[in-house]
Amino acid sequence: MFGKLRAVTTRLFTPLAAVLLRLGVSPDAVTLAGTLGVVAGALWLFPTGHLFAGTMVVMVFAFSDVLDGVMARRAGRSGPWGAFLDSTLDRLADAALFVGLTLWFVRADDPRLSSELASWGTGVALACLALGAVVPYARARAESVGMTAQVGIAERADRLVAALVAAGLVGLGVPPVVLVAVLGLLALASAVTIVQRVAVVRRQALALGADAGPADPSRPTGGTR
């Protein structure tokens, strides 16, 4: 959904990437700084009720995810290490976002939050945190066993943009029930995505088994998970 937006931001950040490279800034440094900014903004501003400010801070630092990639490609440093670091720190940033929103619901300092609404908000925010961690794991685990799982209705960018837009709107005065509803839908979409990825890997595994023919009963089966 947001592929076109990424293409636009890539073009916008290309001049900045060139400047930073000339100054000796590495793509890894930008990745780390962006993650620290997202984590700090999400865990400080969201729990204290500054939802709009937190959204702006997180979105600004989240653009480092595009900037570091542009820098790596221009410097010829794209490779396994950069991909691993970027993916690992993305998981940390995602967790910080939903933990920050969870803490906002738990604190319930906003007078618009009833105890029931805060409870629902806490539940769906935690569901987004847990299910959102399984979505990329399912794809990574599939790829580690030689299969693919690039399917699903809730990609990372979709989930983050939806959560941030809802949080920002609530910070501007929209009723908190909007954020609860959006997080609930995101949790549901994440669960559906997990099922989709499990199903597609299952089909690939069955196809491989059919191609390989009947199993040799003399050979042990099973393995570690």
VENFENWO-V402218 format. One record per residue. RES is the residue in one small letter. PHI is phi in whole degrees, -180 to 180 (999 if undefined). Layout:
[[RES PHI] [RES PHI]]
This chain:
[[m 999] [f -104] [g -64] [k -65] [l -62] [r -63] [a -64] [v -66] [t -66] [t -62] [r -65] [l -66] [f -88] [t -59] [p -61] [l -64] [a -60] [a -64] [v -64] [l -63] [l -65] [r -65] [l -81] [g 88] [v -79] [s -91] [p -57] [d -63] [a -65] [v -67] [t -60] [l -66] [a -63] [g -63] [t -65] [l -62] [g -65] [v -64] [v -62] [a -63] [g -65] [a -69] [l -86] [w -104] [l -80] [f -63] [p -62] [t -88] [g 91] [h -91] [l -67] [f -69] [a -62] [g -63] [t -62] [m -63] [v -64] [v -63] [m -66] [v -63] [f -72] [a -66] [f -67] [s -63] [d -66] [v -86] [l -61] [d -65] [g -67] [v -62] [m -63] [a -64] [r -68] [r -67] [a -88] [g 68] [r -114] [s -70] [g -177] [p -59] [w -63] [g -62] [a -64] [f -65] [l -62] [d -62] [s -66] [t -65] [l -71] [d -60] [r -63] [l -66] [a -65] [d -60] [a -62] [a -61] [l -60] [f -77] [v -66] [g -61] [l -67] [t -60] [l -65] [w -64] [f -67] [v -65] [r -68] [a 50] [d -80] [d -73] [p -63] [r -78] [l -93] [s -78] [s -63] [e -67] [l -66] [a -64] [s -65] [w -62] [g -62] [t -62] [g -64] [v -73] [a -66] [l -67] [a -64] [c -62] [l -62] [a -71] [l -68] [g -65] [a -79] [v -77] [v -55] [p -71] [y -64] [a -60] [r -68] [a -64] [r -68] [a -62] [e -67] [s -71] [v -107] [g 83] [m -121] [t -127] [a -146] [q -89] [v -131] [g 132] [i -92] [a -133] [e -75] [r -57] [a -60] [d -61] [r -64] [l -68] [v -64] [a -62] [a -65] [l -69] [v -62] [a -63] [a -63] [g -63] [l -66] [v -64] [g -64] [l -90] [g 120] [v -67] [p -56] [p -60] [v -61] [v -64] [l -65] [v -62] [a -65] [v -64] [l -64] [g -63] [l -66] [l -66] [a -63] [l -64] [a -64] [s -65] [a -63] [v -64] [t -62] [i -61] [v -62] [q -60] [r -70] [v -63] [a -65] [v -70] [v -70] [r -60] [r -63] [q -65] [a -65] [l -66] [a -65] [l -65] [g -65] [a -68] [d -68] [a -79] [g 86] [p -64] [a -73] [d -80] [p -64] [s -81] [r -95] [p -67] [t -116] [g 99] [g 176] [t -84] [r -129]]
